[in-house]
Amino acid sequence: QVQLVESGGGLVQAGRSLRLSCAASRSISSIDVMVWYRQAPGKERELVALITSGGSTNYADSVKGRFTISRDNAENTVYLQMNSLKPEDTAVYYCNINVLSRDYWGQGTLVTVSK
């Protein structure tokens, strides 16, 4: 069992920044891939960014150049730095890991970006 707890969401104006955190209840050093997803109202959940255990990253085209994913294995935490936020970034953001073929999700953190 792994618990994931996201935090850092909130209401911000367009152009501002937020940093999301996802704290895991166990060591993440052996977890190959950690992922941030988001789900906007009325839309399907979409992958935002991922980071591998080796530090490789990948981003959705819509956030490239604005968002940065990172992980701190010592703190068992993955981060999502979000800059130049846009109203279309409004969504519930979730972190996800897969351990032994089982998906684990946090409860999500709401990000609302006003015009």
VENPE-V391288 format. One record per residue. N is the residue number from 1. SS is DSSP state (helix for helix, strand for strand, loop for the rest). PSI is psi in whole degrees, -180 to 180 (NA if undefined). OMEGA is omega in radians with two decimals (none if undefined). Layout:
BEGIN
N_SS_PSI_OMEGA ; N_SS_PSI_OMEGA
END
This chain:
BEGIN
1_loop_139_3.09 ; 2_loop_131_3.02 ; 3_loop_138_3.08 ; 4_strand_132_-3.12 ; 5_strand_114_3.10 ; 6_strand_152_3.06 ; 7_strand_168_3.06 ; 8_loop_-6_3.12 ; 9_loop_173_3.11 ; 10_strand_-169_3.13 ; 11_strand_124_3.13 ; 12_strand_160_3.06 ; 13_strand_153_3.08 ; 14_loop_140_-3.13 ; 15_loop_-15_-3.13 ; 16_loop_-177_-3.05 ; 17_loop_156_2.99 ; 18_strand_153_3.01 ; 19_strand_121_3.08 ; 20_strand_147_3.09 ; 21_strand_148_3.04 ; 22_strand_109_-3.11 ; 23_strand_130_3.14 ; 24_strand_152_-3.09 ; 25_loop_0_3.12 ; 26_loop_171_3.13 ; 27_loop_137_3.11 ; 28_loop_0_-3.02 ; 29_loop_-28_-3.12 ; 30_loop_0_-3.12 ; 31_loop_121_-3.01 ; 32_loop_-48_-3.01 ; 33_strand_133_3.02 ; 34_strand_138_-2.93 ; 35_strand_143_2.91 ; 36_strand_130_3.00 ; 37_strand_167_2.99 ; 38_strand_155_3.10 ; 39_strand_114_3.10 ; 40_loop_158_3.14 ; 41_loop_128_3.09 ; 42_loop_7_-3.12 ; 43_loop_164_3.10 ; 44_loop_157_3.08 ; 45_loop_138_-3.12 ; 46_strand_149_3.09 ; 47_strand_134_3.12 ; 48_strand_-50_-3.08 ; 49_strand_152_3.05 ; 50_strand_157_3.10 ; 51_strand_137_3.14 ; 52_strand_172_3.12 ; 53_loop_-24_3.11 ; 54_loop_-2_3.09 ; 55_loop_1_3.06 ; 56_loop_145_-3.10 ; 57_strand_158_3.06 ; 58_strand_145_-3.05 ; 59_strand_151_2.94 ; 60_loop_147_-3.12 ; 61_loop_-34_-3.06 ; 62_loop_-17_-3.09 ; 63_loop_-3_-3.13 ; 64_loop_135_3.14 ; 65_loop_-11_-3.14 ; 66_loop_-35_-3.09 ; 67_strand_148_3.08 ; 68_strand_125_3.08 ; 69_strand_142_3.10 ; 70_strand_165_3.13 ; 71_strand_145_3.08 ; 72_strand_99_-3.08 ; 73_loop_-31_-3.14 ; 74_loop_-31_-3.14 ; 75_loop_0_-3.12 ; 76_loop_42_-3.03 ; 77_strand_141_2.99 ; 78_strand_143_-3.06 ; 79_strand_157_2.98 ; 80_strand_106_3.07 ; 81_strand_122_-3.08 ; 82_strand_114_3.13 ; 83_loop_163_3.10 ; 84_loop_51_-3.08 ; 85_loop_146_-3.13 ; 86_loop_156_3.10 ; 87_helix_-32_-3.14 ; 88_helix_-5_3.03 ; 89_helix_-6_3.12 ; 90_loop_125_-3.07 ; 91_strand_169_2.90 ; 92_strand_128_-3.10 ; 93_strand_133_-3.10 ; 94_strand_144_2.95 ; 95_strand_155_-3.00 ; 96_strand_139_2.97 ; 97_strand_160_3.07 ; 98_strand_119_-3.13 ; 99_strand_121_3.13 ; 100_loop_47_3.07 ; 101_loop_16_3.08 ; 102_strand_131_3.12 ; 103_strand_138_3.04 ; 104_strand_138_-3.12 ; 105_strand_148_2.96 ; 106_loop_-178_-3.10 ; 107_loop_-12_3.13 ; 108_loop_154_3.05 ; 109_strand_133_-3.03 ; 110_strand_129_3.03 ; 111_strand_124_3.11 ; 112_strand_123_-3.12 ; 113_strand_118_-3.13 ; 114_strand_157_-3.12 ; 115_loop_NA_none
END
